[in-house]
Amino acid sequence: MIRILEHGVVCRRPTERHGYFGWPSIARLDDGQLVVGASGFRLGHLCPFGKTVLFFSHDDGRSWSDPRIVNDSPLDDRDVGLTALGGRRLLISWFNLQPSYYLGCRDSVLRRDYDDRDFALITDVIDRYTPELGAHAGSFVRLSADGGASWGETIRVPVSAPHGPILAANGDLLYLGKRYLDKEGDGAISFYRSRDGGSSWDFVTDLAIPVDSGLYNFHEPHLVELSDGRLLGQIRFQDPEGETPYRPSFSIAQTLSGDGGRSWSPFRFLGVNGSPPALLRHSSGTLISVFGRRREPFGQRVILSRDEGESWQDFALREDGPDSDLGYPSSVELGDGSLLTVYYQRVPGDHQTSLLWTHWALEQNL
Protein backbone atom coordinates (compact mmCIF):
# COMPACT_ATOMS: atom_id res chain seq x y z
CA MET A 1 0.00 0.00 0.00
CA ILE A 2 0.95 3.64 -0.47
CA ARG A 3 -0.30 6.90 1.01
CA ILE A 4 -0.64 10.11 -0.99
CA LEU A 5 0.58 13.01 1.15
CA GLU A 6 0.25 16.04 -1.12
CA HIS A 7 0.10 17.23 -4.74
CA GLY A 8 1.80 20.37 -6.02
CA VAL A 9 3.17 22.31 -8.97
CA VAL A 10 6.70 22.69 -10.32
CA CYS A 11 5.71 24.94 -13.24
CA ARG A 12 2.31 26.01 -14.60
CA ARG A 13 1.89 28.60 -17.37
CA PRO A 14 -1.54 27.80 -18.83
CA THR A 15 -2.17 31.11 -20.60
CA GLU A 16 1.19 31.49 -22.32
CA ARG A 17 1.42 30.65 -26.00
CA HIS A 18 4.74 28.86 -25.41
CA GLY A 19 3.63 27.51 -22.05
CA TYR A 20 3.77 23.77 -22.74
CA PHE A 21 6.20 21.90 -20.44
CA GLY A 22 6.67 18.14 -20.56
CA TRP A 23 8.74 14.97 -20.10
CA PRO A 24 10.42 15.75 -16.77
CA SER A 25 13.05 13.95 -14.71
CA ILE A 26 14.13 14.61 -11.14
CA ALA A 27 17.43 14.14 -9.28
CA ARG A 28 18.43 14.64 -5.65
CA LEU A 29 21.96 15.79 -4.87
CA ASP A 30 23.89 14.69 -1.79
CA ASP A 31 23.18 17.99 -0.03
CA GLY A 32 19.42 17.49 -0.48
CA GLN A 33 18.90 19.93 -3.35
CA LEU A 34 16.32 18.73 -5.86
CA VAL A 35 16.67 19.40 -9.59
CA VAL A 36 13.96 18.87 -12.20
CA GLY A 37 14.74 18.91 -15.90
CA ALA A 38 12.12 19.17 -18.64
CA SER A 39 11.45 20.36 -22.17
CA GLY A 40 9.75 23.73 -21.93
CA PHE A 41 8.58 26.89 -23.66
CA ARG A 42 6.87 24.79 -26.33
CA LEU A 43 3.73 25.37 -28.37
CA GLY A 44 2.66 21.78 -27.76
CA HIS A 45 3.52 18.11 -27.72
CA LEU A 46 5.12 18.13 -31.17
CA CYS A 47 6.79 21.39 -32.13
CA PRO A 48 10.32 22.61 -32.95
CA PHE A 49 10.50 25.21 -30.16
CA GLY A 50 11.43 23.17 -27.10
CA LYS A 51 14.22 24.18 -24.76
CA THR A 52 15.97 22.15 -22.05
CA VAL A 53 15.09 23.81 -18.75
CA LEU A 54 15.93 23.18 -15.09
CA PHE A 55 14.11 23.94 -11.85
CA PHE A 56 15.68 23.89 -8.38
CA SER A 57 14.22 23.28 -4.91
CA HIS A 58 15.89 23.55 -1.50
CA ASP A 59 12.85 22.56 0.57
CA ASP A 60 12.08 18.99 -0.61
CA GLY A 61 9.96 20.20 -3.53
CA ARG A 62 7.50 22.48 -1.75
CA SER A 63 8.74 25.45 -3.80
CA TRP A 64 10.64 25.69 -7.08
CA SER A 65 12.75 28.22 -8.93
CA ASP A 66 11.78 29.76 -12.24
CA PRO A 67 12.96 27.75 -15.26
CA ARG A 68 16.61 28.10 -16.19
CA ILE A 69 17.42 27.37 -19.86
CA VAL A 70 20.32 24.95 -20.39
CA ASN A 71 19.96 24.04 -24.09
CA ASP A 72 18.28 25.98 -26.89
CA SER A 73 19.33 24.34 -30.15
CA PRO A 74 17.65 24.97 -33.51
CA LEU A 75 15.63 21.77 -32.87
CA ASP A 76 13.26 20.83 -30.07
CA ASP A 77 15.42 19.61 -27.12
CA ARG A 78 13.01 17.06 -25.64
CA ASP A 79 12.92 14.17 -23.11
CA VAL A 80 15.26 15.56 -20.46
CA GLY A 81 16.93 13.04 -18.14
CA LEU A 82 18.92 13.78 -14.98
CA THR A 83 21.41 11.53 -13.18
CA ALA A 84 22.99 12.47 -9.85
CA LEU A 85 26.66 11.41 -9.87
CA GLY A 86 27.59 12.09 -6.24
CA GLY A 87 28.33 15.31 -4.43
CA ARG A 88 27.04 18.12 -6.63
CA ARG A 89 27.92 16.37 -9.88
CA LEU A 90 25.05 15.96 -12.31
CA LEU A 91 24.47 14.59 -15.82
CA ILE A 92 21.73 15.87 -18.11
CA SER A 93 20.54 14.00 -21.20
CA TRP A 94 18.14 14.93 -24.02
CA PHE A 95 17.48 14.30 -27.69
CA ASN A 96 16.34 16.09 -30.84
CA LEU A 97 14.15 14.72 -33.60
CA GLN A 98 15.35 14.85 -37.19
CA PRO A 99 14.00 17.88 -39.11
CA SER A 100 12.51 15.43 -41.61
CA TYR A 101 10.20 14.15 -38.87
CA TYR A 102 8.35 17.47 -38.80
CA LEU A 103 8.20 17.64 -42.56
CA GLY A 104 6.73 14.14 -42.66
CA CYS A 105 3.88 14.95 -40.28
CA ARG A 106 3.34 18.56 -41.31
CA ASP A 107 0.00 18.08 -43.04
CA SER A 108 -1.31 15.36 -40.73
CA VAL A 109 -0.39 15.63 -37.05
CA LEU A 110 0.66 19.29 -37.04
CA ARG A 111 -2.39 20.44 -39.02
CA ARG A 112 -4.63 18.44 -36.69
CA ASP A 113 -3.11 19.66 -33.41
CA TYR A 114 -2.67 23.40 -34.02
CA ASP A 115 -4.82 26.33 -34.99
CA ASP A 116 -3.99 28.31 -38.12
CA ARG A 117 -1.78 30.82 -36.33
CA ASP A 118 0.41 28.26 -34.58
CA PHE A 119 0.49 25.99 -37.62
CA ALA A 120 1.80 28.92 -39.67
CA LEU A 121 4.46 29.62 -37.04
CA ILE A 122 5.66 26.00 -37.06
CA THR A 123 5.51 25.80 -40.85
CA ASP A 124 7.65 28.90 -41.18
CA VAL A 125 10.34 27.26 -39.04
CA ILE A 126 10.35 23.84 -40.70
CA ASP A 127 10.34 25.38 -44.19
CA ARG A 128 13.67 27.00 -43.32
CA TYR A 129 15.28 23.73 -42.18
CA THR A 130 18.50 22.92 -44.01
CA PRO A 131 20.55 19.70 -44.16
CA GLU A 132 23.03 21.30 -41.75
CA LEU A 133 20.35 21.31 -39.06
CA GLY A 134 20.49 17.52 -39.10
CA ALA A 135 23.75 17.81 -37.16
CA HIS A 136 21.69 18.92 -34.17
CA ALA A 137 19.53 15.77 -34.29
CA GLY A 138 20.30 12.82 -32.03
CA SER A 139 20.97 12.13 -28.36
CA PHE A 140 23.30 14.12 -26.10
CA VAL A 141 24.57 14.58 -22.54
CA ARG A 142 26.31 17.35 -20.62
CA LEU A 143 28.04 17.26 -17.23
CA SER A 144 27.93 19.68 -14.31
CA ALA A 145 30.20 19.80 -11.26
CA ASP A 146 28.19 22.44 -9.39
CA GLY A 147 24.64 21.12 -9.19
CA GLY A 148 23.53 22.47 -12.54
CA ALA A 149 24.75 26.05 -12.18
CA SER A 150 27.13 25.56 -15.11
CA TRP A 151 27.60 22.86 -17.74
CA GLY A 152 30.37 21.37 -19.81
CA GLU A 153 30.48 20.67 -23.52
CA THR A 154 27.76 18.78 -25.37
CA ILE A 155 28.63 15.10 -25.84
CA ARG A 156 26.86 13.01 -28.48
CA VAL A 157 25.75 9.57 -27.24
CA PRO A 158 24.50 6.57 -29.25
CA VAL A 159 21.18 5.95 -27.48
CA SER A 160 18.33 7.89 -25.93
CA ALA A 161 15.84 7.29 -23.13
CA PRO A 162 13.55 9.79 -21.38
CA HIS A 163 15.26 9.55 -17.98
CA GLY A 164 18.81 8.93 -19.18
CA PRO A 165 21.46 6.59 -17.75
CA ILE A 166 21.87 5.36 -14.17
CA LEU A 167 24.88 5.38 -11.84
CA ALA A 168 25.96 1.84 -10.87
CA ALA A 169 27.36 0.89 -7.46
CA ASN A 170 30.85 0.61 -8.95
CA GLY A 171 30.73 4.15 -10.37
CA ASP A 172 30.04 3.22 -14.00
CA LEU A 173 27.23 4.88 -15.92
CA LEU A 174 24.83 2.39 -17.50
CA TYR A 175 22.59 3.44 -20.38
CA LEU A 176 19.76 1.27 -21.66
CA GLY A 177 18.31 3.21 -24.56
CA LYS A 178 17.00 3.23 -28.09
CA ARG A 179 19.62 3.68 -30.79
CA TYR A 180 18.81 6.26 -33.43
CA LEU A 181 22.12 7.26 -34.94
CA ASP A 182 23.43 3.94 -36.29
CA LYS A 183 21.85 3.25 -39.67
CA GLU A 184 22.37 -0.51 -39.44
CA GLY A 185 21.04 -0.68 -35.89
CA ASP A 186 18.39 2.00 -36.17
CA GLY A 187 15.82 1.60 -33.42
CA ALA A 188 17.57 -1.17 -31.49
CA ILE A 189 17.19 -1.32 -27.71
CA SER A 190 20.86 -1.24 -26.77
CA PHE A 191 23.01 -1.27 -23.65
CA TYR A 192 26.03 1.03 -23.29
CA ARG A 193 28.49 1.65 -20.47
CA SER A 194 30.62 4.66 -19.55
CA ARG A 195 33.64 4.23 -17.28
CA ASP A 196 34.73 7.89 -17.40
CA GLY A 197 31.71 9.68 -16.00
CA GLY A 198 29.83 10.08 -19.28
CA SER A 199 32.55 11.49 -21.55
CA SER A 200 32.67 8.33 -23.69
CA TRP A 201 30.38 5.33 -24.13
CA ASP A 202 31.16 1.70 -24.96
CA PHE A 203 28.69 -0.56 -26.74
CA VAL A 204 27.86 -3.76 -24.85
CA THR A 205 24.94 -5.42 -26.65
CA ASP A 206 21.60 -5.10 -28.42
CA LEU A 207 18.65 -6.71 -26.67
CA ALA A 208 16.72 -9.45 -28.49
CA ILE A 209 13.18 -8.45 -29.48
CA PRO A 210 10.38 -11.06 -29.23
CA VAL A 211 9.98 -12.92 -32.52
CA ASP A 212 6.27 -12.01 -32.75
CA SER A 213 6.99 -8.29 -32.58
CA GLY A 214 9.41 -5.70 -33.97
CA LEU A 215 11.73 -2.86 -32.98
CA TYR A 216 8.96 -0.37 -33.77
CA ASN A 217 7.00 -1.72 -30.75
CA PHE A 218 9.73 -1.02 -28.15
CA HIS A 219 10.90 2.38 -26.96
CA GLU A 220 11.99 4.48 -23.95
CA PRO A 221 13.58 1.99 -21.53
CA HIS A 222 14.91 2.53 -18.03
CA LEU A 223 17.17 0.56 -15.72
CA VAL A 224 17.77 -0.20 -12.05
CA GLU A 225 20.55 -2.12 -10.29
CA LEU A 226 19.30 -4.79 -7.89
CA SER A 227 20.78 -5.54 -4.47
CA ASP A 228 22.75 -8.51 -5.83
CA GLY A 229 24.20 -6.54 -8.75
CA ARG A 230 21.81 -7.83 -11.40
CA LEU A 231 20.27 -5.28 -13.75
CA LEU A 232 16.53 -4.98 -14.29
CA GLY A 233 15.29 -3.13 -17.35
CA GLN A 234 11.79 -2.04 -18.25
CA ILE A 235 10.77 -0.89 -21.72
CA ARG A 236 7.81 0.94 -23.22
CA PHE A 237 5.81 -1.47 -25.36
CA GLN A 238 3.20 -0.26 -27.83
CA ASP A 239 1.20 -2.27 -30.35
CA PRO A 240 -2.20 -0.72 -31.11
CA GLU A 241 -3.21 -3.63 -33.34
CA GLY A 242 -1.98 -6.55 -31.23
CA GLU A 243 -3.55 -6.04 -27.80
CA THR A 244 -4.32 -9.04 -25.60
CA PRO A 245 -5.54 -9.19 -21.96
CA TYR A 246 -1.97 -9.91 -20.85
CA ARG A 247 -0.27 -7.53 -23.28
CA PRO A 248 -2.06 -4.16 -23.41
CA SER A 249 -1.33 -1.97 -26.41
CA PHE A 250 0.56 0.59 -24.27
CA SER A 251 2.39 -1.24 -21.54
CA ILE A 252 5.73 -2.32 -20.05
CA ALA A 253 8.05 -5.20 -20.87
CA GLN A 254 10.72 -6.34 -18.39
CA THR A 255 14.09 -8.01 -18.79
CA LEU A 256 17.00 -9.02 -16.50
CA SER A 257 20.75 -9.29 -16.86
CA GLY A 258 22.94 -11.27 -14.47
CA ASP A 259 26.25 -10.70 -16.23
CA GLY A 260 26.69 -6.93 -16.19
CA GLY A 261 24.52 -6.27 -19.23
CA ARG A 262 26.19 -8.62 -21.70
CA SER A 263 23.07 -10.78 -22.02
CA TRP A 264 19.41 -10.25 -21.15
CA SER A 265 16.47 -12.52 -20.41
CA PRO A 266 13.49 -12.81 -22.79
CA PHE A 267 11.07 -9.94 -22.37
CA ARG A 268 8.25 -10.48 -19.86
CA PHE A 269 5.12 -8.36 -20.27
CA LEU A 270 3.84 -6.97 -16.98
CA GLY A 271 0.25 -6.42 -18.11
CA VAL A 272 -0.05 -2.88 -16.73
CA ASN A 273 -1.90 -0.16 -18.61
CA GLY A 274 0.60 2.65 -19.14
CA SER A 275 4.20 3.55 -19.92
CA PRO A 276 7.06 4.56 -20.13
CA PRO A 277 8.63 3.37 -16.87
CA ALA A 278 11.06 5.11 -14.52
CA LEU A 279 12.68 2.82 -11.95
CA LEU A 280 14.06 3.46 -8.47
CA ARG A 281 15.35 1.20 -5.70
CA HIS A 282 14.10 2.52 -2.35
CA SER A 283 16.34 2.35 0.74
CA SER A 284 13.95 -0.30 2.11
CA GLY A 285 14.77 -2.53 -0.86
CA THR A 286 11.39 -2.00 -2.54
CA LEU A 287 11.55 -1.50 -6.29
CA ILE A 288 9.48 1.40 -7.57
CA SER A 289 8.39 1.93 -11.18
CA VAL A 290 6.26 4.95 -12.10
CA PHE A 291 4.51 5.56 -15.41
CA GLY A 292 1.65 7.48 -17.02
CA ARG A 293 -1.73 5.92 -17.79
CA ARG A 294 -3.14 7.22 -21.08
CA ARG A 295 -6.46 5.43 -20.82
CA GLU A 296 -9.33 6.49 -18.58
CA PRO A 297 -8.92 7.10 -15.75
CA PHE A 298 -6.02 9.19 -17.04
CA GLY A 299 -3.24 9.82 -14.57
CA GLN A 300 -0.01 8.66 -12.96
CA ARG A 301 0.59 5.19 -11.52
CA VAL A 302 3.21 3.24 -9.59
CA ILE A 303 4.00 -0.45 -9.36
CA LEU A 304 5.94 -1.84 -6.38
CA SER A 305 7.98 -5.01 -6.00
CA ARG A 306 9.40 -6.40 -2.79
CA ASP A 307 10.84 -9.52 -4.45
CA GLU A 308 13.37 -7.97 -6.87
CA GLY A 309 10.91 -7.63 -9.74
CA GLU A 310 9.40 -11.11 -9.67
CA SER A 311 5.94 -9.67 -8.89
CA TRP A 312 4.44 -6.19 -8.86
CA GLN A 313 1.52 -4.40 -7.17
CA ASP A 314 -0.22 -1.57 -9.03
CA PHE A 315 -1.39 1.68 -7.34
CA ALA A 316 -2.66 5.09 -8.48
CA LEU A 317 -0.71 8.25 -7.67
CA ARG A 318 -3.54 10.31 -9.17
CA GLU A 319 -6.41 9.71 -11.58
CA ASP A 320 -7.58 13.22 -12.45
CA GLY A 321 -5.92 13.79 -15.81
CA PRO A 322 -8.33 15.47 -18.27
CA ASP A 323 -6.81 13.74 -21.31
CA SER A 324 -4.03 11.41 -22.44
CA ASP A 325 -1.31 14.04 -22.94
CA LEU A 326 0.49 13.25 -19.69
CA GLY A 327 3.01 11.01 -17.99
CA TYR A 328 6.77 10.49 -17.98
CA PRO A 329 6.93 10.51 -14.17
CA SER A 330 10.26 10.29 -12.36
CA SER A 331 10.90 9.81 -8.64
CA VAL A 332 13.44 10.45 -5.90
CA GLU A 333 13.57 9.31 -2.30
CA LEU A 334 13.66 12.16 0.21
CA GLY A 335 15.65 12.18 3.43
CA ASP A 336 12.77 10.80 5.52
CA GLY A 337 12.14 7.88 3.17
CA SER A 338 9.09 9.41 1.47
CA LEU A 339 8.96 9.82 -2.32
CA LEU A 340 8.57 12.81 -4.61
CA THR A 341 7.40 12.04 -8.14
CA VAL A 342 7.28 14.66 -10.91
CA TYR A 343 5.38 14.33 -14.19
CA TYR A 344 3.43 16.39 -16.69
CA GLN A 345 -0.30 16.68 -17.31
CA ARG A 346 -2.93 19.37 -17.74
CA VAL A 347 -4.66 20.93 -14.81
CA PRO A 348 -8.37 20.59 -15.69
CA GLY A 349 -9.44 23.62 -17.71
CA ASP A 350 -5.91 24.56 -18.81
CA HIS A 351 -4.83 24.70 -22.45
CA GLN A 352 -1.17 23.90 -21.78
CA THR A 353 0.36 21.04 -19.82
CA SER A 354 2.14 21.73 -16.54
CA LEU A 355 4.88 20.09 -14.50
CA LEU A 356 3.32 18.68 -11.33
CA TRP A 357 4.47 16.65 -8.33
CA THR A 358 3.09 14.12 -5.90
CA HIS A 359 4.56 13.54 -2.43
CA TRP A 360 3.79 10.02 -1.22
CA ALA A 361 5.08 7.25 1.02
CA LEU A 362 5.38 3.49 1.15
CA GLU A 363 3.37 1.70 3.81
CA GLN A 364 6.44 0.73 5.84
CA ASN A 365 7.53 4.39 5.99
CA LEU A 366 4.27 5.73 7.43
Buried (B, 14 or more C-beta within 10 A) or exposed (E): EBEEEEEBEBBBBBEEBBBBBBBBBBBBBEEEBBBBBBBBBBBBBBBBBBBBBBBBBEEBBEEBBEBBEBBEBBBBBBBBBBBBBEEBBBBBBBBBBBBBBBBEBBEEBBEEBBEEEBBEBBBEBBEEBEEEBBEBBBBBBBBBBEBBEEBEEEBEBBBBBBBBBBBBEEEBBBBBBBBBBBEEBEBBBBBBBBEEBBEEBEBBBBBEBBEEBEBEBBBBBBBBBBEEEBBBBBBBBBBEEEEEEEBBBBBBBBBBBBEBBEBBBEBBBBBBBBBBBBBBBBEEEBBBBBBBBBEEEBBBBBBBBBEBBEEBEBEBBBEBBEEBBBBBBBBBBBEEBBBBBBBBBBBEEBEBBBBBBBBBBBEEBE
